[in-house]
């Protein structure tokens, strides 16, 4: 199965999902973006997910964005693992 969902780590706590989507949209059609937040405080946990409409765009974005600076932080980008398969 081709993977079109990326894990994005080390993101700034100030970054919004809209900003994250905008940063990745240059690589293709983004269908879903989520920044994971702490249930108690509502504060970002510093990671999120970006899902593309197709796997080719996701692969391009992964290669281009891994290690890049976004909102003052060097982000880590990798393919997300499906929890249901683990």
Contact map, one row per residue, 1 for C-alpha under 8 A:
11100000000000000000000000000000000000000000000000000000000000000000000000000000000000
11110000000000000000000000000000000000000000000000000010000000000000000000000000000000
11111000000000000000000000000000000000000000000000000010010000000000000000000011000000
01111100000000000000000000000000000000000000000000111111111000000000000000000010000000
00111110000000000000000000000000000000000000000011110010010000000000000000000011000000
00011111000000000000000000000000000000000000000011100000010001000000000000001111000000
00001111100000000000000000000000000000000000001111000000000000000000000000011111000000
00000111111000000000000000000000000000000000001111000000000000000000000000111100000000
00000011111000000000000000000000000000000000011100000000000000000000000000111000000000
00000001111100000000000000000000000000000000011000000000000000000000000011110000000000
00000001111110100000000000000000000000000000011100000000000000000000011011100000000000
00000000011111100000000000000000000000000000010000000000000000000000011110000000000000
00000000001111100000000000000000000000000011110000000000000000000000000000000000000000
00000000000111110000000000000000000000000001000000000000000000000000000000000000000000
00000000001111111011000000000000000000000000000000000000000000000000001000000000000000
00000000000001111111000000000000001000000000000000000000000000000000000000000000000000
00000000000000111111100000000000111000000000000000000000000000000000000000000000000000
00000000000000011111110000000000000000000000000000000000000000000000000000000000000000
00000000000000111111111000000000000000000000000000000000000000000000000000000000000000
00000000000000111111111100000000100000000000000000000000000000000000000000000000000000
00000000000000001111111110000100100000000000000001000000000000000000000000000000000000
00000000000000000111111111000000000000000000000000000000000000000000000000000000000000
00000000000000000011111111000000000000000000000000000000000000000000000000000000000000
00000000000000000001111111110100000000000000000001000000000010000000000000000000000000
00000000000000000000111111111100000000000000000000000000000000000000000000000000000000
00000000000000000000011111110000000000000000000000000000000000000000000000000000000000
00000000000000000000000111111000000000000000000000000000110110000000000000000000000000
00000000000000000000000111111100000000000000000000011000110000000000000000000000000000
00000000000000000000000010111110000000000000000000011100100000000000000000000000000000
00000000000000000000100110011111100000000000000001111000000000000000000000000000000000
00000000000000000000000000001111100000000000000001111000000000000000000000000000000000
00000000000000000000000000000111110000000000000011110000000000000000000000000000000000
00000000000000001001100000000111111000000000000111100000000000000000000000000000000000
00000000000000001000000000000001111100000000000111000000000000000000000000000000000000
00000000000000011000000000000000111110000001111110000000000000000000000000000000000000
00000000000000000000000000000000011111000001111100000000000000000000000000000000000000
00000000000000000000000000000000001111101111100000000000000000000000000000000000000000
00000000000000000000000000000000000111111111100000000000000000000000000000000000000000
00000000000000000000000000000000000011111100000000000000000000000000000000000000000000
00000000000000000000000000000000000001111100000000000000000000000000000000000000000000
00000000000000000000000000000000000011111110000000000000000000000000000000000000000000
00000000000000000000000000000000000011111111000000000000000000000000000000000000000000
00000000000010000000000000000000000011001111100000000000000000000000000000000000000000
00000000000011000000000000000000001111000111111000000000000000000000000000000000000000
00000000000010000000000000000000001111000011111000000000000000000000000000000000000000
00000000111110000000000000000000001100000001111100000000000000000000000000000000000000
00000011111000000000000000000000001100000001111110000000000000000000000000000000000000
00000011101000000000000000000000111100000000011111000000000000000000000000000000000000
00001111000000000000000000000001111000000000001111100000000000000000000000000001000000
00001111000000000000100100000111110000000000000111110000000000000000000000000000000000
00011100000000000000000000000111100000000000000011111000010000000000000000000000000000
00011000000000000000000000011111000000000000000001111110110000000000000000000000000000
00010000000000000000000000011110000000000000000000111110100000000000000000000000000000
00010000000000000000000000001000000000000000000000011111110000000000000000000000000000
01111000000000000000000000000000000000000000000000011111111000000000000000000000000000
00010000000000000000000000000000000000000000000000000111111100000000000000000000000000
00010000000000000000000000111000000000000000000000011111111110000000000000000000000000
00111100000000000000000000110000000000000000000000110111111111000000000000000000000000
00010000000000000000000000000000000000000000000000000011111111100000000000000000000000
00000000000000000000000000100000000000000000000000000001111111110000000000000000000000
00000000000000000000000100100000000000000000000000000000111111111000000000000000000000
00000100000000000000000000000000000000000000000000000000011111111100000000001110000000
00000000000000000000000000000000000000000000000000000000001111111100000000000000000000
00000000000000000000000000000000000000000000000000000000000111111101000000000000000000
00000000000000000000000000000000000000000000000000000000000011111111000000111000000000
00000000000000000000000000000000000000000000000000000000000001111111000000111100000000
00000000000000000000000000000000000000000000000000000000000000001111100001111000000000
00000000000000000000000000000000000000000000000000000000000000011111110001110000000000
00000000000000000000000000000000000000000000000000000000000000000011111111100000000000
00000000001100000000000000000000000000000000000000000000000000000001111111100000000000
00000000001100100000000000000000000000000000000000000000000000000000111110000000000000
00000000000100000000000000000000000000000000000000000000000000000000111111000000000000
00000000011100000000000000000000000000000000000000000000000000000000111111100000000000
00000000011000000000000000000000000000000000000000000000000000000011110111110000000000
00000001111000000000000000000000000000000000000000000000000000001111110011111000000000
00000011110000000000000000000000000000000000000000000000000000001111000001111100000000
00000111100000000000000000000000000000000000000000000000000001001110000000111110000000
00000111000000000000000000000000000000000000000000000000000001000100000000011111000000
00111110000000000000000000000000000000000000000000000000000001000000000000001111100000
00101110000000000000000000000000000000000000000010000000000000000000000000000111110000
00000000000000000000000000000000000000000000000000000000000000000000000000000011111011
00000000000000000000000000000000000000000000000000000000000000000000000000000001111111
00000000000000000000000000000000000000000000000000000000000000000000000000000000111111
00000000000000000000000000000000000000000000000000000000000000000000000000000000011111
00000000000000000000000000000000000000000000000000000000000000000000000000000000111111
00000000000000000000000000000000000000000000000000000000000000000000000000000000111111
